[in-house]
Amino acid sequence: MTHTPTPQIDRLLAIMARLRDPDHGCEWDLAQDFASIAPYTIEEAYEVADAIERDAMAELREELGDLLLQVVFHARMAEERGLFGFEDVAQAISDKMEARHPHIFGGSDGTMDETRWEALKAQEREAKGQQSAMDGVARALPALLRAEKLQKRAARDGFDWPDPSGAAAKIAEETRELAEADDATREEEAGDLLFAAVNLVRAYGIQPEAALRAANDKFERRYRGMEALGDGEFATLDLDAQEALWQAVKRAEKER
């Protein structure tokens, strides 16, 4: 494989090799494996997304470096086992991106859209021996995002509500079933209700993950506003008084 010199990448790879050196490396880094590092990889990806959402470009540079370190760490551990190395990781994603853009790197015509993109990904899954539409949806994804992806896969096979009314009726049904559930089935029914909510939101063309993030931010902002109005006494107020502060914060937002 031809290697193009990249001094800073080479430096980072050398640092990781040094940290993982069996005789002179760092005890903590040596003690890690794929499973122990995976949570950090997920955390760093979310911190990248957070920096982007806050338009914090200086932080984004740092967070992207932290995420890159995760790739280097996993690749180094794989190399130690004789599986693959960083160069192989880079080659694999380069090959994949060229294959997924035949209209740019190949002889195909046309433009990329979601239908074409998904068709190319389906070809990749078939080449890997994956036959179900559900194959390849990572179990480690956040549950809300995984629910959306599973539903979109099913929708491509026609298994979907034709309009939001069907999804809305399903929510009403699941709400009743949750209210009637006993201790043994309550968690399952709660999951069914949340899954149905994702379906309804998706039916309106809204990304559930983005919608819930926005709702979380709004709730946090308003709660902080109530605490400020409560002047340090918020937690001691009864529910009616707290609700009055909530309404006051909402009115203040609308008047801005």
C-alpha positions in Angstrom: 0.0 0.0 0.0 1.4 3.4 -1.0 1.7 5.8 2.0 1.5 9.5 1.6 3.6 11.2 4.3 1.4 13.0 6.8 3.6 14.2 9.7 0.9 14.9 12.3 -0.9 11.6 11.6 2.5 9.7 11.8 3.2 11.6 15.1 -0.2 10.5 16.5 0.3 6.9 15.5 3.8 6.9 17.1 2.4 8.4 20.3 -0.2 5.6 20.5 2.4 3.0 19.8 4.5 4.3 22.6 1.6 4.4 25.0 0.8 0.8 24.2 4.4 -0.4 24.3 4.4 -3.5 26.6 7.7 -2.6 28.3 7.6 1.2 28.5 4.0 2.2 27.8 1.3 3.7 30.0 -0.4 1.3 32.5 -3.8 2.7 31.8 -3.6 2.5 28.0 -2.1 -1.0 28.2 -5.0 -2.2 30.3 -7.6 -1.1 27.7 -9.3 -3.3 25.1 -12.0 -2.7 22.4 -14.9 -3.0 24.9 -13.4 -0.7 27.5 -12.6 2.0 25.0 -16.0 1.8 23.1 -17.9 4.0 25.6 -15.2 6.8 25.2 -15.6 6.5 21.4 -19.3 7.1 21.7 -18.8 9.9 24.2 -16.3 11.7 21.9 -18.7 11.5 18.9 -21.4 13.2 21.0 -19.0 15.9 22.1 -18.2 16.6 18.4 -22.0 16.9 17.7 -22.4 19.2 20.7 -19.6 21.5 19.6 -21.2 21.7 16.1 -24.6 22.5 17.6 -23.1 25.3 19.7 -21.1 26.6 16.7 -18.0 26.3 18.9 -15.4 25.9 16.2 -12.3 26.1 18.4 -13.8 23.3 20.6 -14.8 21.4 17.4 -11.1 21.2 16.4 -10.2 19.7 19.8 -13.2 17.3 19.9 -12.4 16.1 16.4 -8.9 15.3 17.6 -10.3 13.4 20.5 -12.5 11.4 18.2 -9.5 10.7 15.8 -7.6 9.4 18.8 -10.3 6.9 19.4 -9.9 5.6 15.8 -6.1 5.4 16.3 -6.5 3.6 19.6 -8.8 0.9 18.2 -6.6 0.5 15.1 -3.5 0.1 17.3 -5.1 -2.6 19.4 -6.2 -4.4 16.2 -2.7 -4.1 14.8 -1.3 -5.7 17.9 -3.5 -8.7 17.3 -2.5 -9.0 13.7 -5.9 -8.0 12.5 -5.5 -4.7 10.7 -3.9 -1.3 11.2 -4.7 2.4 10.7 -3.7 2.3 7.0 -6.2 -0.5 6.5 -8.9 1.5 8.1 -8.2 4.5 5.9 -8.0 2.3 2.8 -11.4 0.6 3.7 -13.3 3.9 4.1 -11.6 5.4 0.9 -12.7 2.3 -1.1 -16.2 2.5 0.4 -16.6 6.2 -0.4 -15.4 5.8 -4.0 -17.8 2.8 -4.5 -20.7 4.8 -3.0 -20.1 7.7 -5.4 -19.8 6.1 -8.8 -21.1 9.3 -10.5 -18.0 11.1 -9.1 -15.2 8.4 -9.1 -16.6 5.9 -11.6 -18.3 6.0 -15.0 -21.9 6.4 -13.9 -24.0 9.4 -14.6 -26.6 11.1 -12.5 -26.7 12.7 -9.0 -26.7 11.3 -5.5 -30.0 11.1 -3.7 -31.3 9.1 -0.8 -32.8 6.4 -3.0 -29.5 5.8 -4.8 -27.5 6.0 -1.6 -29.6 3.4 0.1 -29.5 1.2 -3.0 -25.7 1.3 -2.9 -25.7 0.5 0.8 -28.1 -2.4 0.2 -25.6 -3.8 -2.4 -22.9 -3.6 0.3 -25.1 -5.5 2.8 -25.8 -8.2 0.2 -22.1 -8.6 -0.6 -21.6 -9.2 3.1 -24.2 -11.9 3.2 -26.7 -9.7 5.1 -30.2 -10.6 3.9 -32.7 -9.0 6.2 -33.6 -5.3 5.9 -32.8 -5.1 9.6 -29.2 -6.1 9.2 -26.6 -3.5 9.8 -28.6 -1.3 12.2 -26.2 -1.1 15.2 -27.5 -2.2 18.5 -25.3 0.3 20.2 -27.1 3.3 18.7 -29.2 5.4 21.0 -32.6 3.7 21.3 -34.5 6.7 19.8 -32.2 6.8 16.7 -32.2 3.0 16.3 -36.0 3.0 16.4 -36.1 5.5 13.6 -33.6 3.6 11.5 -35.4 0.3 12.0 -38.7 1.9 11.0 -37.1 3.5 7.9 -35.8 0.2 6.8 -39.2 -1.4 7.2 -40.8 1.5 5.3 -38.6 0.9 2.3 -40.3 -2.6 2.1 -43.7 -0.9 2.3 -44.3 -1.8 6.0 -45.4 1.7 7.1 -48.5 3.7 7.9 -49.7 5.5 4.7 -50.3 8.8 6.6 -49.9 10.1 10.2 -53.4 9.1 11.2 -52.4 5.5 11.5 -49.4 6.2 13.6 -51.5 8.5 15.8 -54.1 5.8 16.4 -51.3 3.4 17.3 -50.1 5.9 20.0 -53.7 6.0 21.5 -53.8 2.2 21.5 -50.3 1.9 23.2 -51.3 4.5 25.7 -54.3 2.5 26.8 -52.2 -0.7 27.0 -49.7 1.0 29.2 -52.4 2.3 31.5 -53.8 -1.3 31.8 -50.4 -3.1 32.1 -49.4 -5.0 35.2 -45.9 -4.9 36.7 -44.7 -7.8 34.5 -45.6 -6.0 31.2 -45.4 -2.3 32.0 -41.9 -1.8 30.7 -42.7 -3.6 27.5 -45.8 -1.5 26.9 -43.8 1.7 27.7 -41.3 0.7 25.0 -44.2 0.1 22.6 -45.5 3.6 23.3 -42.2 5.2 22.7 -41.6 3.2 19.5 -45.1 4.4 18.3 -44.2 8.0 19.1 -41.1 7.7 16.9 -43.3 6.5 14.1 -45.7 9.4 14.4 -42.9 12.0 14.5 -41.2 10.4 11.5 -44.6 10.4 9.6 -44.4 14.2 9.8 -40.9 14.2 8.3 -39.3 15.2 11.6 -36.1 13.6 12.9 -37.1 12.2 16.4 -33.6 12.6 17.8 -33.3 16.3 16.8 -36.8 17.0 18.0 -36.2 15.5 21.4 -32.8 17.3 21.7 -34.6 20.5 21.1 -37.3 19.6 23.7 -34.6 18.8 26.2 -32.9 22.1 25.6 -36.2 24.0 26.0 -37.0 22.2 29.2 -33.6 22.9 30.7 -33.8 26.6 29.7 -37.2 27.0 31.2 -36.3 25.1 34.4 -33.3 27.3 34.9 -35.6 30.3 34.4 -37.9 29.0 37.1 -35.0 28.5 39.4 -33.9 32.1 38.8 -37.4 33.5 39.5 -37.6 31.3 42.6 -34.6 33.2 44.0 -33.1 30.1 45.6 -36.4 28.9 47.0 -37.8 27.0 44.0 -37.4 23.5 45.5 -39.4 24.5 48.6 -42.5 25.8 46.6 -45.6 23.7 46.2 -46.5 22.5 42.7 -49.0 25.3 42.1 -46.4 27.9 42.8 -43.9 26.1 40.6 -46.4 25.9 37.8 -47.0 29.7 38.1 -43.3 30.2 37.6 -43.3 27.9 34.6 -46.0 29.9 33.0 -44.2 33.1 33.8 -41.1 31.8 32.0 -43.1 30.8 29.0 -44.7 34.2 28.7 -41.4 35.9 29.0 -40.1 33.8 26.1 -43.0 34.7 23.9 -42.5 38.4 24.6 -38.9 38.4 23.5 
